[in-house]
Amino acid sequence: MVEPPWLEGLLRSTFFRICKEHMKSPRNECNMFCLDCGDHAFCFYCKSSFHNHHQVIQIRRSSYHDVVRVTEIQNVLDISGVQTYVINSARVLFLNERPQNQLKANHNNNSASNNNGKSNSHFCEICRRNLLDPFRFCSLGCKLVGIKKNGNGSFVSSAKKEEEEEENEELLLREGIIVIHKQKQQVYQINTPCSNHNNNSRRRKGIPQRAPLGF
């Protein structure tokens, strides 16, 4: 699986619109997303009513673009290769590619080519946005496109991989124990005599003893 089933729903969702169910209530912006349901954005009151025991992340905004805190997403998603930023003392990453000035983008590309690859500039592999650090992608959306295009990455977090590997090892161990147990049963059945009747028939009869004569 290239990505978890909820990721594309997260990237398609429209956040910070007014919730239709709670239009007259405060805190009614749809800035939350449920990883268990994976369908659409919802507000604080919807979370309390319908997603109280679900795994929910909160979406925030930076320069009118949707971001998510690294601490909320890194436990459920492998975000390696995606540029992160520190905003309001919290490290975040962007959900989707951000529009950029075409002239500026072309200037960045030309500058990189004129330096024959020796420039210190870094660019997103998909949208060619200039990055601060040597990352591959500017957002989760660009990473998803890059993985589907090149097939050389994954969104499965390392913790999830280790958990799946442990489950597989436990399953194989359990199956191995069952096989060994069955083999022992087969060996026991082969070495066990067929019946007690056959054993008794093969025993040698003893000499009969007569009762003493009475006077």
N, C-alpha and C positions, 0 to 999 in steps of 0.2 A: 504494500500500500504506500503510495507516494506521500499522501497527506492524511491526517485524521478527517473523519467525515464532516466535522463541524467547521473546518477551516474556510472552505469556500463560502459557506453561509455567513461567516464572520466578515469576510472581505466584501461580500455583496451588500451587507446590511447598511441601512441609512441611519446614522446616529444623530442625536441631538435635535430630533424633531419632537413636537409635542405629542404626548401619548393621547390617543383618542379616547381611551377608557377613563383617563383622569385629567381631563382638560382644565378643570377648575381647581385642581389641587396644586400646592407648591411642590417643587422637586419632581416635576412631571416630565422632565426631558428623558428621552430614551437613550440612555448612555450605558446600558448593561447588556450582556450577552450570555446566554446559558450554553455551556459546553455539552450538557446532557441532551438538550433539545436541539440545539444547533440550527434554529430556523430564522429568528428575527430579533431586532433590538427591542428592549422594553425599559420601563421606568422603575423607580424605587418601589412603588406600590405594587406593581406587577410581580416584582421579585418576592415581596412578602407574601403575596397571595398564591402564586403559582410555582415559584422556584425556590421556596424557602430552604429545601434540603438538597438543592442541586449545586453543581459546580458552576459558579458565576464569576465572570471577570468584568471589571469596569473600564470603559473606554473614556479617554480624556482628549482634550484638544490642544493643539499647538499651532498657531498661525493658521487657524481654520482647517486644520487637517487632523485626522483621527490618529491617536497614539495609544499605546498600552504600556503599562509599566513592566519592566523586565522581571521584577519579582513576582508578578502575577502570571506571566506567560511561560517563563523558562522551565517550570516544573511539569508542564503538559506538552511542551513543544520544543524541538531542537531549533534554536534561533541562531546557531553558529553561521557566520558569513554575512549577517545582517548588521548594518551600521546602527549603532545606538547613540543616543544623545542624553545629556543631563539637562533636564528642564525642571525648574522649581525644586532643585535638590534631589530629584528622583531620576533614575536612568530609565529612558523610554525608547521605544522604536516605533516607526510609522507602519500603519497597516498596509497602505497602498502607495503606489507611485504618485508623486506630486508633479503637477504641471510645471514646466520651466520654460523660460524664454528661449525660443529656438535659436536666435542669434548667439546667445551666450553658450548654449549647448554646442553649436558648431565651432565657436571659438575655442572651447575647451578641447574638443576633438582635434582641431588643427594644431593646437599647442602641444598636445601629447604626441602627435605624429611627427611634428617638426623636431622634437627632441629625440627621435629614434628610440622611444621607449625608456629613455633615461630620466624622464620627468618624475618628480615626487608626487604628482597628482594621482588620485585614485578615482575610478569611475565605476558606476553600477554596470554590471554586465548586460543588463536588459535595457534600461532607459538612458544610460550614459550620464546620469547625474553625478556631479563631482562629490566625492566622499571625503570625510575628514581623515579617515584611517584606512589601512589596507584591507577593507572588507570587499565582498563580492557583490552585495546587493544593498539597495537603499531602503528596502521595505520587505515585509512578509509577502506582499503580492508579487514583487519582482523575483523573490526567491522561489515562489511556487512556479512561476513561468520558467525560470531557469532550470529547475529540477525536471519539469515535464519536457523541456526542450533538450537538455543534455543528459538527463538520467544519472547524474553523478552526485546526488545528495539525498537527504532524507529529512523529514520533519519529526521523526520519532526521537524523543529525547533519550539521552543515555540511560537515565534512570528507568525509563520504560523498557529499553532494550534489555537491561540487566534483569528486570523483573520477568520479562518473557523468557529469557534464557534460563533463569532459575526454574520457572514453571516447566519448561521443556525437559530440563535435566531431572526434575522430580518425577515427571511423567515417565520418562525412559527408565528411571530407577525402579519405579513402581511396576512397570511392565516386566522389567528384568526379574524382579522378585517373584512375580506371578509365574513366569516361565520356569524359573528354578524350582519353585514349589511343585509345579505340575510334573517336571522331570523326576523329582524325588518320589512323587506318588506313583509314577509309572514303574520306577525301579523297585519300590516296596511291593507293588502288586506282583511283579515278576518273581521276586524272591520269597513271597509268602506262599505256603502250601495251599492247594486248591480247597480242601475241606477236611474237617476232623474225621469224617467217615473213612476216607482213604487211609489216614494215618492209623486208625484203629484196626483196619483190616490187615495191615502189614505187621502188626505186633505178633510176636511168638507167644502161643498159649502156654501157660504154666502147667505143671503136673497136678492133676486133681487130687485132693486129700479126702480120704474116707473117714467117716466118723468112727470112733472106737466101738467094738462090740460090747453090748451090755450083758451082765450075768445075773 
